[in-house]
Amino acid sequence: MKSSTASSPSIRFCAVVFCLAVWWLLYRHLSEVAVWLTYSAFGLERGSHLGASVEFFVFEVPKVLLLLVLVVFGVGVVRTFFTPERTRRLLAGRRESVGNVLAALLGTVTPFCSCSAVPLFIGFVTAGVPLGVTFSFLISAPMVNEVALVLLFGMFGWKVAGLYLGMGLIIAITAGWTLGRLRLEKHVESWVYENGTNTDAAEGPEIPVLCWSDRLQAGATAVREIVGRVWVYVLLGIAVGAGIHGFVPENFMASIMGRDAWWSVPVAVLLGVPMYANAASIIPVVQALLGKGAALGTVLAFMMAVIGLSLPEAIILRQVLKPRLIATFFGVVAGGILIVGYLFNLVL
Amino acid sequence: MKKIQILGTGCAKCQKLAAVADEAAKALGTPYELQKVTDLKQIMSFNVMSTPALVVDGVVKLSGRVPTVDEAKQLMG
């Protein structure tokens, strides 16, 4: 996996330092630039509704994109240390409870794509990772992701982002633990275990040794792939935030999704579970709902249900899990999200 | 004759890897045979946990991501 490009490691390292410096400079002066652009360059009137919206937009868009680039790059580099093979070795034969916590945490940093959920599931359980621990990983990996966290942090502040992170981990840990208690091994398709629990499988393919320049390269690739895909949703989300003020009555959503409507959380979860969307594309919706008086717990429950569980995922998992286990899995996770939603609405 | 196998259940990245592998193999100029392995049991027999994966003459060279054509050439050469 040696990089064949001409740039030497030291040049690449200097480039990273340079980029960080530029990043910091840009981030520090965003608000001045936004003010200058809005009122001097565009010539909008100070204090006007349009001016405020435009200023909000030209400040928030680069801010969130800058945060996204930095975090995606960082996570991209960190992920080179956590291959699925290494995570499996850390989890194999681990006791439950400790295993559930570890699996939920590793789920946040191990590279994961929902299209390889099945090979990963088989690789884990046949190497002796307990079923419940495997589920903790499978819940946390898609739900607690860096893009969701950055966007929540950038648009709603560190409290909302922190709550999302904490609650995502707690759901992954407790739902996985509960599923482990239920002894559902017999509802895994029998062919999965056909080759026996294979400790040799813990070896897997040879893990390439990476040098720092490869790791930085991986970070850059992650930025290109992920930011290249999600920037549209960031723009859309912020445009919604900047634009809908004044066009929709402020408390439009409060009556149907406010904290007084007790049924709003179950409805949000029921709507969200079958839906499939990535963390970024759901943000504009979250922005619109929160801005119009929907309760935070209800909205976060909706967001978790959308990115954590989905109909396509159920269909993929059907290859290795019998319907009853899939139903139990979805039921337990949806139940956890429901409780979290109510808890948020109660506490906040 | 090189035997190149692409492991993956048919996601977008798997198609991309197949295209990159094809291009790299053509550039190398050695005769080759490209096969897409989509059957789950067969994929698991290679002990691979993240798809797509690139297998050359029975050896797993890369898994979980799509390489550049240059990198694929090195892995196959």
Chai-1 contact restraints between the chains, C-beta under 6 A:
chainA,res_idxA,chainB,res_idxB,connection_type,confidence,min_distance_angstrom,max_distance_angstrom,comment,restraint_id
A,S4,B,D70,contact,1.0,0.0,6.0,A-B,restraint_1
A,P84,B,M49,contact,1.0,0.0,6.0,A-B,restraint_2
A,P84,B,S50,contact,1.0,0.0,6.0,A-B,restraint_3
A,C115,B,C11,contact,1.0,0.0,6.0,A-B,restraint_4
A,S116,B,S50,contact,1.0,0.0,6.0,A-B,restraint_5
A,S116,B,T51,contact,1.0,0.0,6.0,A-B,restraint_6
A,P119,B,M49,contact,1.0,0.0,6.0,A-B,restraint_7
A,P119,B,T51,contact,1.0,0.0,6.0,A-B,restraint_8
A,L120,B,M49,contact,1.0,0.0,6.0,A-B,restraint_9
A,I122,B,M44,contact,1.0,0.0,6.0,A-B,restraint_10
A,G123,B,M49,contact,1.0,0.0,6.0,A-B,restraint_11
A,A201,B,N47,contact,1.0,0.0,6.0,A-B,restraint_12
A,G204,B,N47,contact,1.0,0.0,6.0,A-B,restraint_13
A,P205,B,V60,contact,1.0,0.0,6.0,A-B,restraint_14
